[in-house]
Amino acid sequence: MNKTARFLSLAAVAAFASFGASADEADASQFATKFETSRTRAEVMAEASTVPQTSGAIPSGSRALVYSSTADRNAVNAQAVDALRTGKISSGEIGSL
């Protein structure tokens, strides 16, 4: 029984060790993109030269909207001071404890 258990445990260790032995190149070349194209270099360069003309430095989804307020700055400041004084908003790092 002791020899059988030892043999089975060695077989299990060898089986687990063989799983770690299958590795690929260190530079991850298995993930390299392989493709064939039918476009010429001149076509690609012509398309690339039009890109800066049609796009800006800021992506279109991240542009901030321009908002024009009609409120008076002094009135807004007075409302903020009043809200702070009455406890409607918190002040500092303490927050609302």
FILO-389637 format. One line per field, with one value per atom (N, C-alpha, C): residue number from 1; residue in three letters; atom name; x, y, z. Coordinates in pm, whole numbers. Layout:
N
n	NUM, ...
res	Ala, ...
atom	CA, ...
xx	X, ...
yy	Y, ...
zz	Z, ...
***
This chain:
97
n	1, 1, 1, 2, 2, 2, 3, 3, 3, 4, 4, 4, 5, 5, 5, 6, 6, 6, 7, 7, 7, 8, 8, 8, 9, 9, 9, 10, 10, 10, 11, 11, 11, 12, 12, 12, 13, 13, 13, 14, 14, 14, 15, 15, 15, 16, 16, 16, 17, 17, 17, 18, 18, 18, 19, 19, 19, 20, 20, 20, 21, 21, 21, 22, 22, 22, 23, 23, 23, 24, 24, 24, 25, 25, 25, 26, 26, 26, 27, 27, 27, 28, 28, 28, 29, 29, 29, 30, 30, 30, 31, 31, 31, 32, 32, 32, 33, 33, 33, 34, 34, 34, 35, 35, 35, 36, 36, 36, 37, 37, 37, 38, 38, 38, 39, 39, 39, 40, 40, 40, 41, 41, 41, 42, 42, 42, 43, 43, 43, 44, 44, 44, 45, 45, 45, 46, 46, 46, 47, 47, 47, 48, 48, 48, 49, 49, 49, 50, 50, 50, 51, 51, 51, 52, 52, 52, 53, 53, 53, 54, 54, 54, 55, 55, 55, 56, 56, 56, 57, 57, 57, 58, 58, 58, 59, 59, 59, 60, 60, 60, 61, 61, 61, 62, 62, 62, 63, 63, 63, 64, 64, 64, 65, 65, 65, 66, 66, 66, 67, 67, 67, 68, 68, 68, 69, 69, 69, 70, 70, 70, 71, 71, 71, 72, 72, 72, 73, 73, 73, 74, 74, 74, 75, 75, 75, 76, 76, 76, 77, 77, 77, 78, 78, 78, 79, 79, 79, 80, 80, 80, 81, 81, 81, 82, 82, 82, 83, 83, 83, 84, 84, 84, 85, 85, 85, 86, 86, 86, 87, 87, 87, 88, 88, 88, 89, 89, 89, 90, 90, 90, 91, 91, 91, 92, 92, 92, 93, 93, 93, 94, 94, 94, 95, 95, 95, 96, 96, 96, 97, 97, 97
res	Met, Met, Met, Asn, Asn, Asn, Lys, Lys, Lys, Thr, Thr, Thr, Ala, Ala, Ala, Arg, Arg, Arg, Phe, Phe, Phe, Leu, Leu, Leu, Ser, Ser, Ser, Leu, Leu, Leu, Ala, Ala, Ala, Ala, Ala, Ala, Val, Val, Val, Ala, Ala, Ala, Ala, Ala, Ala, Phe, Phe, Phe, Ala, Ala, Ala, Ser, Ser, Ser, Phe, Phe, Phe, Gly, Gly, Gly, Ala, Ala, Ala, Ser, Ser, Ser, Ala, Ala, Ala, Asp, Asp, Asp, Glu, Glu, Glu, Ala, Ala, Ala, Asp, Asp, Asp, Ala, Ala, Ala, Ser, Ser, Ser, Gln, Gln, Gln, Phe, Phe, Phe, Ala, Ala, Ala, Thr, Thr, Thr, Lys, Lys, Lys, Phe, Phe, Phe, Glu, Glu, Glu, Thr, Thr, Thr, Ser, Ser, Ser, Arg, Arg, Arg, Thr, Thr, Thr, Arg, Arg, Arg, Ala, Ala, Ala, Glu, Glu, Glu, Val, Val, Val, Met, Met, Met, Ala, Ala, Ala, Glu, Glu, Glu, Ala, Ala, Ala, Ser, Ser, Ser, Thr, Thr, Thr, Val, Val, Val, Pro, Pro, Pro, Gln, Gln, Gln, Thr, Thr, Thr, Ser, Ser, Ser, Gly, Gly, Gly, Ala, Ala, Ala, Ile, Ile, Ile, Pro, Pro, Pro, Ser, Ser, Ser, Gly, Gly, Gly, Ser, Ser, Ser, Arg, Arg, Arg, Ala, Ala, Ala, Leu, Leu, Leu, Val, Val, Val, Tyr, Tyr, Tyr, Ser, Ser, Ser, Ser, Ser, Ser, Thr, Thr, Thr, Ala, Ala, Ala, Asp, Asp, Asp, Arg, Arg, Arg, Asn, Asn, Asn, Ala, Ala, Ala, Val, Val, Val, Asn, Asn, Asn, Ala, Ala, Ala, Gln, Gln, Gln, Ala, Ala, Ala, Val, Val, Val, Asp, Asp, Asp, Ala, Ala, Ala, Leu, Leu, Leu, Arg, Arg, Arg, Thr, Thr, Thr, Gly, Gly, Gly, Lys, Lys, Lys, Ile, Ile, Ile, Ser, Ser, Ser, Ser, Ser, Ser, Gly, Gly, Gly, Glu, Glu, Glu, Ile, Ile, Ile, Gly, Gly, Gly, Ser, Ser, Ser, Leu, Leu, Leu
atom	N, CA, C, N, CA, C, N, CA, C, N, CA, C, N, CA, C, N, CA, C, N, CA, C, N, CA, C, N, CA, C, N, CA, C, N, CA, C, N, CA, C, N, CA, C, N, CA, C, N, CA, C, N, CA, C, N, CA, C, N, CA, C, N, CA, C, N, CA, C, N, CA, C, N, CA, C, N, CA, C, N, CA, C, N, CA, C, N, CA, C, N, CA, C, N, CA, C, N, CA, C, N, CA, C, N, CA, C, N, CA, C, N, CA, C, N, CA, C, N, CA, C, N, CA, C, N, CA, C, N, CA, C, N, CA, C, N, CA, C, N, CA, C, N, CA, C, N, CA, C, N, CA, C, N, CA, C, N, CA, C, N, CA, C, N, CA, C, N, CA, C, N, CA, C, N, CA, C, N, CA, C, N, CA, C, N, CA, C, N, CA, C, N, CA, C, N, CA, C, N, CA, C, N, CA, C, N, CA, C, N, CA, C, N, CA, C, N, CA, C, N, CA, C, N, CA, C, N, CA, C, N, CA, C, N, CA, C, N, CA, C, N, CA, C, N, CA, C, N, CA, C, N, CA, C, N, CA, C, N, CA, C, N, CA, C, N, CA, C, N, CA, C, N, CA, C, N, CA, C, N, CA, C, N, CA, C, N, CA, C, N, CA, C, N, CA, C, N, CA, C, N, CA, C, N, CA, C, N, CA, C, N, CA, C, N, CA, C, N, CA, C, N, CA, C, N, CA, C, N, CA, C, N, CA, C, N, CA, C
xx	82, 0, 86, 197, 284, 350, 391, 453, 351, 229, 124, 92, 82, 53, 166, 291, 407, 411, 381, 381, 272, 152, 44, 73, 135, 168, 275, 373, 475, 413, 319, 251, 169, 105, 27, 118, 231, 327, 381, 412, 462, 356, 230, 123, 104, 108, 95, 215, 333, 452, 452, 391, 390, 299, 200, 113, 190, 282, 359, 469, 498, 608, 570, 443, 404, 402, 506, 517, 544, 528, 554, 676, 699, 813, 802, 914, 916, 863, 862, 817, 669, 595, 451, 418, 496, 475, 348, 289, 166, 50, 66, -40, -18, 83, 112, -1, -37, -142, -86, -150, -108, -222, -195, -298, -235, -317, -275, -365, -308, -385, -372, -472, -468, -447, -435, -416, -268, -238, -98, -58, 71, 123, 73, 65, 20, -126, -210, -350, -362, -284, -288, -236, -128, -72, -169, -241, -338, -454, -497, -604, -554, -432, -377, -357, -331, -310, -440, -555, -682, -734, -678, -729, -714, -600, -593, -689, -730, -821, -964, -998, -1136, -1156, -1050, -1068, -990, -1037, -972, -888, -825, -743, -828, -951, -1040, -1143, -1160, -1263, -1401, -1488, -1619, -1705, -1688, -1770, -1728, -1611, -1564, -1561, -1627, -1632, -1732, -1692, -1781, -1877, -1999, -2099, -2079, -2102, -2093, -2226, -2219, -2340, -2332, -2432, -2438, -2537, -2488, -2574, -2627, -2750, -2809, -2808, -2755, -2753, -2641, -2664, -2565, -2466, -2338, -2235, -2254, -2287, -2305, -2425, -2530, -2648, -2616, -2540, -2502, -2413, -2319, -2233, -2313, -2411, -2496, -2578, -2628, -2703, -2612, -2489, -2396, -2361, -2339, -2310, -2429, -2550, -2670, -2689, -2665, -2679, -2575, -2455, -2350, -2387, -2439, -2475, -2589, -2687, -2803, -2779, -2664, -2630, -2683, -2725, -2776, -2664, -2544, -2426, -2315, -2221, -2112, -1993, -1901, -1783, -1659, -1550, -1424, -1422, -1329, -1308, -1395, -1462, -1542, -1663, -1723, -1842, -1962, -2053, -2174, -2165, -2110, -2099, -2218
yy	-119, 0, 125, 121, 236, 265, 161, 179, 233, 187, 233, 380, 419, 558, 649, 605, 684, 697, 588, 592, 686, 679, 766, 913, 939, 1078, 1131, 1050, 1091, 1113, 1031, 1047, 1177, 1207, 1331, 1453, 1449, 1560, 1577, 1468, 1477, 1534, 1496, 1548, 1698, 1743, 1886, 1964, 1907, 1976, 1988, 1893, 1899, 2009, 2051, 2161, 2292, 2317, 2440, 2442, 2328, 2321, 2374, 2395, 2444, 2596, 2655, 2801, 2846, 2975, 3032, 3122, 3196, 3285, 3393, 3445, 3547, 3681, 3705, 3833, 3833, 3734, 3723, 3729, 3662, 3665, 3592, 3512, 3444, 3542, 3664, 3763, 3863, 3843, 3937, 3932, 4048, 4056, 4023, 3930, 3892, 3924, 4005, 4041, 4067, 4059, 4092, 4203, 4296, 4409, 4421, 4482, 4502, 4649, 4734, 4876, 4906, 5003, 5042, 5143, 5165, 5261, 5402, 5435, 5568, 5592, 5489, 5504, 5529, 5457, 5473, 5611, 5657, 5788, 5900, 5882, 5983, 5991, 5877, 5877, 5937, 5906, 5959, 6109, 6163, 6307, 6385, 6322, 6391, 6387, 6303, 6288, 6416, 6484, 6606, 6716, 6712, 6813, 6788, 6664, 6631, 6609, 6606, 6584, 6688, 6714, 6810, 6740, 6819, 6763, 6706, 6755, 6709, 6615, 6494, 6404, 6467, 6437, 6503, 6470, 6356, 6320, 6387, 6452, 6510, 6663, 6721, 6867, 6919, 7024, 7084, 7180, 7178, 7268, 7408, 7506, 7644, 7682, 7735, 7771, 7918, 7993, 8134, 8150, 8196, 8213, 8355, 8367, 8499, 8541, 8455, 8485, 8583, 8664, 8760, 8689, 8718, 8651, 8680, 8801, 8836, 8765, 8746, 8675, 8528, 8468, 8327, 8311, 8402, 8395, 8412, 8502, 8522, 8397, 8330, 8206, 8097, 8090, 7989, 8016, 8140, 8175, 8142, 8172, 8142, 7991, 7914, 7768, 7710, 7765, 7718, 7753, 7872, 7917, 7836, 7800, 7724, 7574, 7528, 7386, 7304, 7368, 7295, 7231, 7290, 7233, 7223, 7133, 7112, 7197, 7212, 7293, 7216, 7225, 7163, 7015, 6946, 6804, 6715, 6771, 6690, 6634, 6711, 6665, 6669, 6576, 6574, 6458, 6484, 6379, 6377
zz	0, 0, 0, 74, 84, -51, -125, -256, -356, -347, -439, -415, -289, -256, -301, -280, -322, -474, -545, -691, -743, -685, -729, -698, -584, -552, -645, -682, -778, -916, -954, -1082, -1083, -971, -962, -968, -901, -904, -1046, -1113, -1250, -1343, -1323, -1407, -1386, -1261, -1234, -1286, -1278, -1326, -1478, -1546, -1692, -1744, -1664, -1708, -1716, -1625, -1625, -1728, -1791, -1885, -2023, -2050, -2182, -2180, -2235, -2237, -2380, -2403, -2535, -2527, -2631, -2635, -2528, -2486, -2381, -2430, -2560, -2613, -2648, -2609, -2633, -2781, -2862, -3007, -3049, -2961, -2997, -3009, -2954, -2961, -3075, -3155, -3264, -3368, -3418, -3518, -3655, -3721, -3856, -3950, -4053, -4148, -4283, -4384, -4520, -4570, -4643, -4690, -4842, -4901, -5046, -5081, -4978, -5002, -5017, -5100, -5119, -5014, -5002, -4906, -4938, -5067, -5108, -5067, -5077, -5036, -4886, -4810, -4665, -4625, -4688, -4657, -4696, -4809, -4851, -4751, -4700, -4600, -4469, -4431, -4307, -4313, -4428, -4438, -4423, -4443, -4427, -4284, -4199, -4063, -3980, -3978, -3897, -3944, -4068, -4118, -4072, -4043, -4008, -3859, -3779, -3636, -3558, -3436, -3351, -3245, -3160, -3054, -2941, -2927, -2822, -2884, -2829, -2881, -2870, -2964, -2970, -2848, -2787, -2671, -2543, -2540, -2416, -2420, -2512, -2516, -2412, -2344, -2244, -2314, -2269, -2325, -2268, -2349, -2304, -2241, -2120, -2047, -2008, -2041, -2004, -1890, -1777, -1660, -1655, -1607, -1589, -1443, -1354, -1211, -1179, -1079, -1033, -942, -957, -878, -729, -692, -551, -492, -570, -521, -497, -585, -568, -446, -428, -309, -181, -181, -63, -33, -136, -115, -58, -104, -53, 93, 128, 267, 356, 310, 387, 405, 299, 308, 402, 402, 493, 637, 660, 794, 852, 768, 818, 820, 771, 777, 661, 554, 438, 358, 365, 299, 401, 379, 475, 433, 526, 501, 546, 470, 508, 476, 541, 513, 599, 697, 788, 717, 629, 561, 651, 633, 717, 813, 930, 1032, 1122
***
